[in-house]
């Protein structure tokens, strides 16, 4: 497929791969014991905004989904829009397993309703280091990458990110292409 195929809509966006997100649950012991990183009890799912017609159709279903997810796991779920117009579903839960399960549920339900191509990323926050550490899950590639912002002028700590990669790549699927390790500086987590 060439550029013309993309421009004229003959190429479909890659569907989301959500099942590998559970690997973060199993890596929790390593994160806490070996790396001193504790879950901050917050995560978020980011997706491209829907067209007006699709949005009206899905809006009620999405509210129902969020209510069910919150009720079933005891999570607190809210929605936000960022300055670029992307939608965020923010999940808060004291139980890390429930947090991961709720994030997975949100992604799965969006995919089941035909919006898997719109899913971009899930982001989980961990505290305990000099700066917050985020693990970003790219739905298109089904892999994580660490993101460590320094808090100074939208800079990131690449050395720590690479160290986290080396320590966790046996436990979670890590994105091998470093150019895909996108920074999510203003994520609402």
Secondary structure as UniProt FT lines:
FT   HELIX           3..7
FT   TURN            8..9
FT   HELIX           19..22
FT   HELIX           23..26
FT   HELIX           28..29
FT   HELIX           30..34
FT   STRAND          38..47
FT   HELIX           52..73
FT   STRAND          76..81
FT   TURN            83..84
FT   STRAND          87..92
FT   HELIX           96..110
FT   HELIX           111..115
FT   HELIX           116..118
FT   STRAND          119..127
FT   STRAND          133..138
FT   TURN            139..142
FT   STRAND          143..147
FT   TURN            153..154
FT   HELIX           158..168
FT   TURN            169..171
FT   HELIX           178..180
FT   TURN            185..186
//
